[in-house]
Amino acid sequence: MVTGSSGSTRRRRRSTALPAVSVLRVGHRAGRDPRLTTHVALTARALGAERLYLHPPDSGLAERLASVGRRFGGRFEVVGAPDWKAVVRAFDGPVVHLTMYGEPLDAVVGRLRNARQVLAVVGGAKVPPDLYRMATVNAAAGHQPHSEVAALALLLDRLRGIPPPGRWPGARQEIVPSARGKTVRNFGREEPRP
Ligand SMILES: C[S@@+](CC[C@H](N)C(=O)[O-])C[C@H]1O[C@@H](n2cnc3c(N)ncnc32)[C@H](O)[C@@H]1O
């Protein structure tokens, strides 16, 4: 409860908007693990993140994701990040570093749900030690080693849930849920608005 200047009491209004999520992938090895980082990007996009900051930048990966966006819609972007620390410092909101050494995800997620925006950080084969200190929260999706893709998916599910079926803005194709087989709805090419 909050006491107003008139002495009256009113309930603190809890935001019902879902936090906007950006993802930072540090330690991408262009040419060595393109598939894994592509899966980080696809997972971020499919589960409702707005962008992936990619350190170091990889224009090939950014183009692959742009191609997915042209087909399936949405506004997801891949932003090259030559300096990952600058992304963390400039972010206006909690920074959640996903690591098996952190606090249990379900114990910290309540602190994040009311944020306007969250930066989720995942590592690669090696994680820079400074990241543990710079993060607002170090969060573990279980305390066993697994994958940045799985950890990110679990965080996005806790924060935003799985997006419902439907056409995304600008999509040329939409997948129609089906008990068996593959059903895809195609849309005509959209003309740019004047
Ligand atoms: C293959 S792991 C590499 C771990 C790395 N050797 C280290 O020093 O932590 C790659 C990334 O997956 C994520 N990850 C793996 N297991 C995790 C877990 N149990 N909880 C949260 N994130 C995890 C982390 O973001 C980690 O940086």
The ligand as an ORCA input file, in Angstrom:
! r2SCAN-3c Opt
* xyz 0 1
  C      28.391    -24.432    -22.752
  S      28.092    -23.229    -21.537
  C      29.718    -22.712    -21.161
  C      29.970    -22.511    -19.727
  C      31.373    -21.944    -19.462
  N      32.359    -22.973    -19.560
  C      31.427    -21.238    -18.142
  O      32.486    -20.831    -17.757
  O      30.399    -21.030    -17.520
  C      27.523    -21.867    -22.508
  C      26.490    -21.032    -21.864
  O      25.313    -21.794    -21.618
  C      24.573    -21.193    -20.551
  N      24.279    -22.233    -19.565
  C      24.710    -23.506    -19.573
  N      24.207    -24.184    -18.537
  C      23.426    -23.323    -17.851
  C      22.606    -23.427    -16.684
  N      22.496    -24.553    -15.993
  N      21.922    -22.317    -16.273
  C      22.016    -21.167    -16.962
  N      22.771    -21.019    -18.075
  C      23.456    -22.075    -18.509
  C      25.436    -20.066    -20.011
  O      24.978    -18.829    -20.510
  C      26.813    -20.414    -20.533
  O      27.617    -19.269    -20.655
*
